[in-house]
Amino acid sequence: MSEFTRLACQIDRQGVAVLSMARPEVHNAFDEHLIEEMTTCFIALGENPDVRIVVLAGAGKSFSAGADLNWMRRMAAFSDAENVADAQKLAQLLAKISTFPKPVIARVHGAALGGGVGLVAACDIAIASESAVFSLSEVRLGLIPAVISPYVIKAIGGRQASRYMVSGERFAAGVAKNIGLLHEVVADASLDDAVATMTGELLKNGPQAMRECKDLIAAVINRPIDEALMENTSVRIARVRASVEGKEGLGSFLGKRSPSWLAEK
């Protein structure tokens, strides 16, 4: 994937892809070009059968400072239709991350501001260094976190969003964990180790089962527990139990052997 100029991507022999935003001079603020490259890369990684996990990271001092202000200034002069079309590109990227068929881990250090918080919220798992700082800072610029709001509110809930979206204040990694944006906060020097530990745990799992879990969560969340939902979940487990991976997983467990997805590459 050497065609990218604002993005770096490396895939190791275990199928872990590390996708790094590579605009350290602007704290990985994203513009239309970075959004396009990230979208293209996520599509390619999703279609690559050798990729099992994606780690989303940022080069330099920060994870992401959100939207590039020069890009926002340019867009302010565009027509309403052009502005909507441009915003939809970010919306599509976030949707690609959220619905990606494999686990996505956010590796967060430094600042995650504005849209950077949206990227974190769209990932399945978020791990940050203890010195990381966060802010839904759009209101400080007279703007609103509209496109990222579904993912942020899903992560932290409406009550916390009422404070942090409206105040624009900065908050520490410990607070981000307490309100649900992060899953884990570790010492700065331990961030890569913590990410590696999590990827190791994920690699133990059936790839298709993890994909099915992501689909299951999307189908069940905020739904009433009624007959339709019970039928839906029953059909899902019956289908997965009869799948090739499901049979392999159960067979390997009962046979006291490693499943095929743990085979050495």
N, C-alpha and C positions, 0 to 999 in steps of 0.2 A: 504493500500500500504506500509506496514511495511517492505517489502522485500528490499526496497531501502536503500543503505548505503551512497550515496552521494547526496541524494535528500530527501526533506520532502514535504509531500502533505497533506493538510487538506481541507475538504469540509464542508461548513456550511449548515445550514438548508434551505437556499435560493438557494443553488446550485452554490455558488461561491467557486471555488477551488483555493487555494493559493499554488502554486508550488514554493518551495524555493530551489535553489542550496545550498547545505550544505557542502561546503569545505572552511569555513572561514579562515582556517590556510594558504590557498594559494589564498585568495581573490576570491574564486569560479572559479579559472581557470579550464577549462574543459579538461579532457583526454578522452580516448576511453570509459572508464567505465561510466563516467558521461553522455556522449553523448548517450550511449546505454540506460541508465536508463531514461533519459529525453524522448527519442524516445518512449520507452515502456510506459511511463506514459502518454504522449500525446495521444497515441493510445487508452489507457484504458479510459482516460477522454473523448475522442471524442465519444466513444461507450457507455458511461454512460449517460442514459437519464435524470438522476437527476442533471447533471452538466450543467449549463447554461453559465458560464463565467469562464475564467482562468486568474489568476493574476500570472505573472512570476516575481519572486523576488530573491534576494540573501541574504544569512545569513552573519552576521558579518559586517565588515566595508565597503564592496564593493558589487556592483552588480555582476560584473565579470571582471576579468583581462584578459579574452580571453583564448587562448590555454596555457595549462600547458607546460612550457619549458622542463621539463624532458620527457614528452610525445613526444614533437617535436624532442628532441635529440635522443630518441629511434627510432623514425620513420625515421630519416635521414640515419640510417644504414640499412634500409629495401630496398627491391628491388623497382624498378619503379612501377611495378604492385601492390605491397603491399601498396605503398604510395598512389596510385590512389584509391584503394579500401578503404583505411582508410579515405581519404579526402571525399569520397562519403558518408560516414556515417554522417559526419557533414552536408553535402549538403542535405541529406535526413531529418535530424532533422529540419533544417531551412525550408524546404518545408512543413514538418508536421505542423510547427507553422504557416507559412504563409497561408496554405490552411485549417487550423483547422476549423471545421464546426461551431465553436462558437467564440465569441469575446475573444481576448487575450490582456491583458493589461500588459505592462512592467512597473514595479514599480522600478525606478532606483535611487540608492543612491550611494555615494562614487564614485569609479572608474568604468567606462565601457570602456574597452580597447580592441583593436583588434576585435577578434571574439565576445566580449561582445557587441560591437556596432552592429555587425551583428544580434545578438539576439534581440536587441532593435528594429532594422529596420524591422525585420520579424514580429513583433507584430502589431496588428491593431491599438492600442492606446499606447502612451508612455508618462508617467508622471514622472518627476524627481524632486528631491530636488535641491534647488538653489546652494548647494555646490558640486553637482555632477560634475565630470570631464570626458572628453571623448578624445579618440585618436585612430586613425587608424594607430597603431604603428608598423605594420608589417615591413615597410621599415627600421625602426631603427635596425631590426634584419637581414636585408638582404633578407626579404621575401616579399610577396605580399598578399593583402586581397582578394584572388581569389574567394574562395567559397562564401564569404559573399557579394561579389561585386554586384550581381543582386539586392539584397534587399537594400543595402546601396545607390546605385545609384538611385533606384526607389524612395527612401525616400528623398534624398537631391539633386538629379539631377547631371548631368554630370559636370557642371561647378564647383560646390562646391566639387565634388569628385576629380576634377583635382587638387584642392589645398590640401585637407585634406588627401587623399590617398597618394599623392606624398610627402607631407611635413612631415607627421607623427607627427605633432605638437599637443599639448594638447589644447583643447578648452573647455570653460565653458558651463554650462547648458543654459545660455541665448543665446549663439551663436548656440548651438545645436537646440534650438527652432527656431531661426531665419532662419536657413538653412533647416528646415523641418524634422529633426530627431526626435524632441520631439513635442508633442502637448501642453504640459503644464509644467510650472516650478513653484514650490511653495516653501515656507519656509520649512526648514528641518523638523521642528516640525509639519508641516501640511501635510506631504506626505501621511500618512495613511488616513487622513480625505479626502484628494483629491481623492485618489483611491476609498474610500468608496462612495464618492459622484458619481463618474463615474459608479461604479457597480450599484448603485441605479438607475441611469438613464437607464442603459442597461436592468435592470430587468423589466422596464416598457414596454419593446418591445416584440413583438412576436418572440419567439426563431427561428421559421422557417423563418420568414421575415429577421432576421439578417443573417442567413445562406445564404439566397437568395441574400441579398445585397453584401455579400463577393464574391459570384459567379458572380454577375452582374459587380462589379468593375473589376474583372479579365478578364471578357469577353469584356468590353468596353474600358478599358484603352489603349491609344495609337492607337486606331482603327479609321479609317476615318468615318465620319458621312455620310454613303452612304445608299442605299436601303437595303443592307443586314443587316446593323446594325440596321436600323429602324425596319425592320421586326423582328429581334432577340429580341429587347427590347419590341416590341408590344406583341410578343408571351409570353415573360416572365411575363408581368403584367397581361395578360389575364389568364395565368395559376395560378398565385398567387392569383388573385382576386377570382377565383373559388375554391380555396383550402379551406380545413376545417378551417385553421387558419385565412385566409383572410375573410371568411364569419363571423367567430366569432368576429374578430376585428371590422369589419364594423357594425355588428349587435349590439355589445356592445356599440359602440359609439352612434349609432342612438337610442338605447334603454336607453341611459344614465346610464349604469352599467359598472362595471369593467369587463375586459375580463378574460377568464378562467386562463390565465397564471399569473394573479395577485392574484389568490386565495391564502389564507393563507395556509402555510404548517404546 
